[in-house]
């Protein structure tokens, strides 16, 4: 068997993607205020997915300060493409709008305020990509709504699935014939927390 890279954690920390001053500022704010964010590795991952899928409509559940929304919006290259992101806290939504505007994406991001389950009922879709990053206990509660809004062949990405609160969701989406999914557990540098899980699921029915 070929040799593995020694001290792989340190080695792969050397590949944290570069980012601009705004994103670094938001990372520092998140650390100071204990706001959980996806970090630059998962952020770049979302950007690549959105770009590769040529997404025109993306839905995000959980906006916080707009950090992940900036990555997702940056991956929209389709003219007229839009990211709709839902945040339950009005003050946090206002911060997100300001940060998204500073990033130059105000014209392609709509921040909606309210409880996620209630806002989902008012949306029409279909969406190419849905990113879930809300209270983990709410993943299971919103899965049906996400299925209804996601186009056939669309992708659902769920963050923080190594949290105990996501366990029912993990089992449901793994066994539900409407989805084909994979659960990934990995080192995610600068993510909150750094060792965590991601779920990627394609709607097949």
C-alpha positions as a Markdown table, in Angstrom:
| # | Residue | x | y | z |
|---|---|---|---|---|
| 1 | Unk | 0.0 | 0.0 | 0.0 |
| 2 | Unk | 1.4 | 3.5 | -0.9 |
| 3 | Unk | 2.5 | 5.7 | 2.0 |
| 4 | Unk | 0.1 | 8.2 | 3.3 |
| 5 | Unk | 1.0 | 11.9 | 3.8 |
| 6 | Unk | 2.3 | 12.2 | 7.4 |
| 7 | Unk | 0.5 | 14.6 | 9.7 |
| 8 | Unk | -2.3 | 14.9 | 7.2 |
| 9 | Unk | -4.3 | 17.4 | 9.3 |
| 10 | Unk | -1.4 | 20.0 | 9.3 |
| 11 | Unk | -0.8 | 19.3 | 5.6 |
| 12 | Unk | -4.4 | 19.9 | 4.5 |
| 13 | Unk | -4.6 | 23.1 | 6.6 |
| 14 | Unk | -2.1 | 24.4 | 4.1 |
| 15 | Unk | -4.9 | 24.3 | 1.5 |
| 16 | Unk | -7.4 | 26.6 | 3.1 |
| 17 | Unk | -8.7 | 28.7 | 0.2 |
| 18 | Unk | -7.7 | 32.4 | 0.1 |
| 19 | Unk | -10.5 | 34.9 | 0.6 |
| 20 | Unk | -11.1 | 38.6 | 0.6 |
| 21 | Unk | -11.0 | 41.0 | 3.5 |
| 22 | Unk | -14.8 | 40.9 | 4.0 |
| 23 | Unk | -14.9 | 37.2 | 4.5 |
| 24 | Unk | -11.9 | 37.3 | 6.9 |
| 25 | Unk | -13.7 | 40.1 | 8.8 |
| 26 | Unk | -16.8 | 37.9 | 9.1 |
| 27 | Unk | -14.7 | 35.0 | 10.3 |
| 28 | Unk | -13.2 | 37.1 | 13.0 |
| 29 | Unk | -16.6 | 38.4 | 14.0 |
| 30 | Unk | -17.9 | 34.9 | 14.2 |
| 31 | Unk | -15.1 | 33.8 | 16.5 |
| 32 | Unk | -15.5 | 36.8 | 18.7 |
| 33 | Unk | -19.3 | 36.5 | 19.0 |
| 34 | Unk | -19.5 | 32.7 | 18.9 |
| 35 | Unk | -21.5 | 32.7 | 15.7 |
| 36 | Unk | -21.1 | 29.2 | 14.0 |
| 37 | Unk | -20.1 | 29.6 | 10.4 |
| 38 | Unk | -19.2 | 27.1 | 7.6 |
| 39 | Unk | -15.6 | 28.4 | 7.2 |
| 40 | Unk | -13.7 | 28.9 | 3.9 |
| 41 | Unk | -13.3 | 25.2 | 3.0 |
| 42 | Unk | -17.0 | 24.4 | 3.1 |
| 43 | Unk | -17.7 | 27.9 | 1.6 |
| 44 | Unk | -15.5 | 27.1 | -1.3 |
| 45 | Unk | -17.1 | 23.7 | -1.6 |
| 46 | Unk | -20.6 | 25.4 | -1.9 |
| 47 | Unk | -19.2 | 27.9 | -4.4 |
| 48 | Unk | -17.9 | 25.0 | -6.6 |
| 49 | Unk | -21.1 | 23.1 | -6.4 |
| 50 | Unk | -23.2 | 26.1 | -7.4 |
| 51 | Unk | -20.8 | 27.0 | -10.2 |
| 52 | Unk | -20.6 | 23.4 | -11.5 |
| 53 | Unk | -24.4 | 23.0 | -11.5 |
| 54 | Unk | -24.9 | 26.3 | -13.3 |
| 55 | Unk | -27.5 | 27.1 | -10.6 |
| 56 | Unk | -30.1 | 29.7 | -11.3 |
| 57 | Unk | -32.1 | 29.3 | -8.1 |
| 58 | Unk | -30.6 | 28.5 | -4.7 |
| 59 | Unk | -32.3 | 28.3 | -1.3 |
| 60 | Unk | -30.5 | 28.6 | 1.9 |
| 61 | Unk | -32.0 | 27.8 | 5.3 |
| 62 | Unk | -30.1 | 29.8 | 8.0 |
| 63 | Unk | -28.4 | 33.1 | 7.0 |
| 64 | Unk | -26.6 | 34.3 | 10.1 |
| 65 | Unk | -24.3 | 37.1 | 9.0 |
| 66 | Unk | -24.4 | 36.2 | 5.4 |
| 67 | Unk | -21.1 | 34.4 | 5.2 |
| 68 | Unk | -22.3 | 31.3 | 3.4 |
| 69 | Unk | -24.7 | 33.3 | 1.3 |
| 70 | Unk | -21.7 | 35.2 | -0.1 |
| 71 | Unk | -20.1 | 32.0 | -1.3 |
| 72 | Unk | -23.4 | 30.7 | -2.8 |
| 73 | Unk | -24.2 | 33.9 | -4.5 |
| 74 | Unk | -20.7 | 34.0 | -5.9 |
| 75 | Unk | -21.3 | 30.7 | -7.5 |
| 76 | Unk | -24.3 | 31.9 | -9.5 |
| 77 | Unk | -23.2 | 32.6 | -13.0 |
| 78 | Unk | -26.6 | 32.2 | -14.6 |
| 79 | Unk | -28.0 | 35.6 | -15.7 |
| 80 | Unk | -30.9 | 36.5 | -13.5 |
| 81 | Unk | -30.0 | 33.8 | -10.9 |
| 82 | Unk | -31.1 | 34.4 | -7.4 |
| 83 | Unk | -30.3 | 33.1 | -3.9 |
| 84 | Unk | -33.2 | 33.1 | -1.4 |
| 85 | Unk | -32.0 | 32.8 | 2.2 |
| 86 | Unk | -34.1 | 32.5 | 5.3 |
| 87 | Unk | -33.1 | 33.9 | 8.7 |
| 88 | Unk | -35.3 | 33.9 | 11.8 |
| 89 | Unk | -33.7 | 36.8 | 13.6 |
| 90 | Unk | -34.4 | 40.3 | 12.2 |
| 91 | Unk | -31.2 | 41.9 | 13.6 |
| 92 | Unk | -29.1 | 39.1 | 12.1 |
| 93 | Unk | -30.9 | 39.4 | 8.8 |
| 94 | Unk | -30.1 | 43.1 | 8.7 |
| 95 | Unk | -26.4 | 42.4 | 9.3 |
| 96 | Unk | -26.5 | 39.8 | 6.5 |
| 97 | Unk | -28.1 | 42.2 | 4.1 |
| 98 | Unk | -25.4 | 44.7 | 4.8 |
| 99 | Unk | -22.6 | 42.2 | 4.3 |
| 100 | Unk | -24.1 | 40.8 | 1.2 |
| 101 | Unk | -24.4 | 44.3 | -0.2 |
| 102 | Unk | -20.7 | 44.9 | 0.7 |
| 103 | Unk | -19.8 | 41.8 | -1.2 |
| 104 | Unk | -21.6 | 43.1 | -4.3 |
| 105 | Unk | -24.4 | 40.6 | -4.4 |
| 106 | Unk | -27.4 | 42.6 | -3.3 |
| 107 | Unk | -29.0 | 42.2 | -6.7 |
| 108 | Unk | -28.9 | 38.4 | -6.6 |
| 109 | Unk | -29.8 | 37.7 | -2.9 |
| 110 | Unk | -33.1 | 37.9 | -1.2 |
| 111 | Unk | -33.1 | 37.7 | 2.6 |
| 112 | Unk | -36.4 | 36.6 | 4.1 |
| 113 | Unk | -37.1 | 36.8 | 7.8 |
| 114 | Unk | -39.2 | 34.3 | 9.7 |
| 115 | Unk | -39.4 | 30.7 | 11.0 |
| 116 | Unk | -38.0 | 28.5 | 8.3 |
| 117 | Unk | -41.0 | 26.1 | 8.1 |
| 118 | Unk | -43.4 | 28.9 | 7.7 |
| 119 | Unk | -41.4 | 30.7 | 5.0 |
| 120 | Unk | -41.0 | 27.4 | 3.1 |
| 121 | Unk | -44.7 | 27.2 | 2.7 |
| 122 | Unk | -44.8 | 30.6 | 0.9 |
| 123 | Unk | -42.0 | 29.8 | -1.6 |
| 124 | Unk | -42.7 | 28.4 | -5.1 |
| 125 | Unk | -39.4 | 27.0 | -6.4 |
| 126 | Unk | -38.1 | 25.0 | -8.0 |
| 127 | Unk | -34.6 | 25.3 | -6.7 |
| 128 | Unk | -31.5 | 23.8 | -8.1 |
| 129 | Unk | -29.6 | 23.7 | -4.8 |
| 130 | Unk | -30.7 | 23.9 | -1.2 |
| 131 | Unk | -28.3 | 24.4 | 1.7 |
| 132 | Unk | -29.5 | 23.6 | 5.2 |
| 133 | Unk | -27.7 | 25.2 | 8.2 |
| 134 | Unk | -30.4 | 25.8 | 10.9 |
| 135 | Unk | -31.1 | 24.2 | 14.2 |
| 136 | Unk | -30.3 | 20.5 | 13.7 |
| 137 | Unk | -33.6 | 19.3 | 15.2 |
| 138 | Unk | -35.4 | 21.3 | 12.5 |
| 139 | Unk | -33.7 | 19.4 | 9.6 |
| 140 | Unk | -36.2 | 16.5 | 9.9 |
| 141 | Unk | -39.1 | 19.0 | 10.2 |
| 142 | Unk | -38.2 | 20.8 | 7.0 |
| 143 | Unk | -37.1 | 17.9 | 4.9 |
| 144 | Unk | -40.5 | 17.4 | 3.2 |
| 145 | Unk | -40.7 | 21.1 | 2.4 |
| 146 | Unk | -37.3 | 21.0 | 0.8 |
| 147 | Unk | -38.2 | 18.0 | -1.2 |
| 148 | Unk | -41.2 | 19.8 | -2.6 |
| 149 | Unk | -39.2 | 22.9 | -3.6 |
| 150 | Unk | -36.1 | 21.1 | -5.0 |
| 151 | Unk | -36.2 | 20.2 | -8.7 |
| 152 | Unk | -35.8 | 16.6 | -9.8 |
| 153 | Unk | -32.1 | 16.0 | -9.9 |
| 154 | Unk | -31.4 | 19.0 | -7.6 |
| 155 | Unk | -29.0 | 18.8 | -4.8 |
| 156 | Unk | -29.6 | 19.2 | -1.0 |
| 157 | Unk | -26.6 | 19.9 | 1.2 |
| 158 | Unk | -26.9 | 19.8 | 5.0 |
| 159 | Unk | -24.3 | 21.1 | 7.3 |
| 160 | Unk | -23.4 | 19.9 | 10.9 |
| 161 | Unk | -25.0 | 16.4 | 10.5 |
| 162 | Unk | -22.6 | 15.0 | 13.1 |
| 163 | Unk | -24.7 | 16.7 | 15.7 |
| 164 | Unk | -27.0 | 14.5 | 17.7 |
| 165 | Unk | -30.0 | 16.6 | 16.8 |
| 166 | Unk | -29.5 | 15.6 | 13.1 |
| 167 | Unk | -29.5 | 11.9 | 13.7 |
| 168 | Unk | -33.2 | 11.4 | 12.7 |
| 169 | Unk | -32.7 | 13.4 | 9.6 |
| 170 | Unk | -29.6 | 11.4 | 8.7 |
| 171 | Unk | -31.5 | 8.1 | 9.0 |
| 172 | Unk | -34.6 | 9.4 | 7.1 |
| 173 | Unk | -32.8 | 10.8 | 4.1 |
| 174 | Unk | -30.6 | 7.7 | 3.9 |
| 175 | Unk | -33.5 | 5.3 | 3.7 |
| 176 | Unk | -36.1 | 7.5 | 1.8 |
| 177 | Unk | -36.5 | 6.4 | -1.9 |
| 178 | Unk | -37.0 | 10.0 | -2.9 |
| 179 | Unk | -33.3 | 10.7 | -2.2 |
| 180 | Unk | -29.9 | 9.3 | -3.0 |
| 181 | Unk | -27.4 | 10.6 | -0.5 |
| 182 | Unk | -24.0 | 10.3 | 1.1 |
| 183 | Unk | -23.0 | 11.3 | 4.6 |
| 184 | Unk | -19.4 | 12.6 | 4.8 |
| 185 | Unk | -17.5 | 13.0 | 8.1 |
| 186 | Unk | -14.3 | 14.9 | 7.8 |
| 187 | Unk | -11.8 | 17.5 | 9.0 |
| 188 | Unk | -13.1 | 20.8 | 7.9 |
| 189 | Unk | -10.5 | 23.5 | 8.7 |
| 190 | Unk | -12.0 | 26.7 | 10.2 |
| 191 | Unk | -15.5 | 25.2 | 10.2 |
| 192 | Unk | -17.5 | 25.2 | 13.4 |
| 193 | Unk | -16.7 | 22.6 | 14.6 |
| 194 | Unk | -13.7 | 21.5 | 12.6 |
| 195 | Unk | -14.6 | 17.8 | 12.7 |
| 196 | Unk | -18.1 | 17.5 | 11.5 |
| 197 | Unk | -20.4 | 15.9 | 8.9 |
| 198 | Unk | -22.0 | 17.0 | 5.6 |
| 199 | Unk | -24.8 | 15.4 | 3.8 |
| 200 | Unk | -25.2 | 15.6 | 0.0 |
| 201 | Unk | -28.5 | 14.3 | -1.4 |
| 202 | Unk | -29.9 | 14.3 | -4.9 |
| 203 | Unk | -33.7 | 14.3 | -5.4 |
| 204 | Unk | -34.4 | 11.3 | -7.6 |
| 205 | Unk | -38.2 | 11.0 | -7.2 |
